Amino acid sequence: MAHPTGHAHAPASGPSGPPLPRRVSAEMLEVLAHRRSLPLRALVEPGPDAAELRTLLTLAARVPDHGRLVPWRFIVLEGEARAHAGDRFDALYARQNPDLPVSKATMWRDYLLRAPVTIVLVSRADPQAKIPLFNQELSAGAAGMALVTAAAALGFATQWLLKWPGRDPDAAALLGVAADERVAGFIHIGSPSEAPPDRPRPALSDVVSYWSAD
Ligand SMILES: Cc1cc2nc3c(=O)[nH]c(=O)nc-3n(C[C@H](O)[C@H](O)[C@H](O)COP(=O)(O)O)c2cc1C
């Protein structure tokens, strides 16, 4: 919203007014409280349709980003493209592993065909930028989490994996990932076919402390 002075942002100095009315979203809290990853084998059709995918990507692109560098991007693998990408991974994997058993010849094709849609999250952090590299990489992580959360809000399940295609630069290059970019995740999305119990979560007492001067 435009500021009355015509500036995009209110000045940082000056007195603050009373708090605006709080808008509590019980639905969002519910989604956050119950979201968990599902194993890839439990992700089934249907995946997000074109409009839902657009919503997911729009929300994933709405994350804190120091310096507005947009240090991440997304590559969508859906439909036939999954098999074609998988075939290329299999060919590269076979070259890297000459003794690969025949049973594993199509493992990456099979892997990519499991989820209806996979979004490859790419970090394109720039070490030459004035913004620290760490800040940029954290923004990519935030984009991944926003995507996963948005998918949960749409009723989809996800699993965020790296595995060999996410770790090997030559595999990434087959998807058009440049040498100065890095895959931050293969985020697999589909409908949940099961609702497994949650995994143990850390006790807050193990991860939270309240700092005080004494
Ligand atoms: C960046 C990143 C990469 C991951 N890569 C793998 C992986 O290659 N293999 C694996 O088994 N789990 C991997 N995981 C973990 C899975 O996503 C796991 O299912 C998830 O952490 C379960 O936690 P949740 O139920 O709270 O979502 C990765 C997680 C992150 C954040």
The ligand as a MOL file (V3000), in Angstrom:
LIG
                    3D

  0  0  0     0  0            999 V3000
M  V30 BEGIN CTAB
M  V30 COUNTS 31 33 0 0 0
M  V30 BEGIN ATOM
M  V30 1 C 17.7910 -29.8820 2.3740 0
M  V30 2 C 17.2480 -31.2310 2.7520 0
M  V30 3 C 17.6880 -32.3540 2.0920 0
M  V30 4 C 17.2270 -33.6240 2.4330 0
M  V30 5 N 17.7070 -34.7040 1.7550 0
M  V30 6 C 17.3240 -35.9440 2.1290 0
M  V30 7 C 17.8230 -37.0900 1.4520 0
M  V30 8 O 18.5800 -36.9820 0.4790 0
M  V30 9 N 17.4350 -38.3070 1.8870 0
M  V30 10 C 16.5840 -38.4570 2.9600 0
M  V30 11 O 16.2590 -39.5790 3.3320 0
M  V30 12 N 16.0630 -37.3820 3.5970 0
M  V30 13 C 16.4060 -36.1350 3.2120 0
M  V30 14 N 15.8710 -35.0470 3.8420 0
M  V30 15 C 14.9250 -35.2320 4.9660 0
M  V30 16 C 13.5180 -35.5330 4.4830 0
M  V30 17 O 12.9420 -34.4130 3.8480 0
M  V30 18 C 12.6910 -35.9930 5.6760 0
M  V30 19 O 11.6440 -36.7340 5.1770 0
M  V30 20 C 12.1540 -34.9000 6.5430 0
M  V30 21 O 13.2090 -34.1820 7.1370 0
M  V30 22 C 11.2200 -35.4360 7.6160 0
M  V30 23 O 10.8580 -34.3830 8.4720 0
M  V30 24 P 9.3860 -33.7700 8.5540 0
M  V30 25 O 8.4260 -34.8940 8.7160 0
M  V30 26 O 9.4260 -32.8490 9.7240 0
M  V30 27 O 9.1320 -32.9750 7.3050 0
M  V30 28 C 16.2880 -33.7590 3.4810 0
M  V30 29 C 15.7990 -32.6080 4.1340 0
M  V30 30 C 16.2730 -31.3600 3.7770 0
M  V30 31 C 15.7400 -30.1390 4.4880 0
M  V30 END ATOM
M  V30 BEGIN BOND
M  V30 1 1 1 2
M  V30 2 1 2 3
M  V30 3 2 2 30
M  V30 4 2 3 4
M  V30 5 1 4 5
M  V30 6 1 4 28
M  V30 7 2 5 6
M  V30 8 1 6 7
M  V30 9 1 6 13
M  V30 10 2 7 8
M  V30 11 1 7 9
M  V30 12 1 9 10
M  V30 13 2 10 11
M  V30 14 1 10 12
M  V30 15 2 12 13
M  V30 16 1 13 14
M  V30 17 1 14 15
M  V30 18 1 14 28
M  V30 19 1 15 16
M  V30 20 1 16 17
M  V30 21 1 16 18
M  V30 22 1 18 19
M  V30 23 1 18 20
M  V30 24 1 20 21
M  V30 25 1 20 22
M  V30 26 1 22 23
M  V30 27 1 23 24
M  V30 28 2 24 25
M  V30 29 1 24 26
M  V30 30 1 24 27
M  V30 31 2 28 29
M  V30 32 1 29 30
M  V30 33 1 30 31
M  V30 END BOND
M  V30 END CTAB
M  END
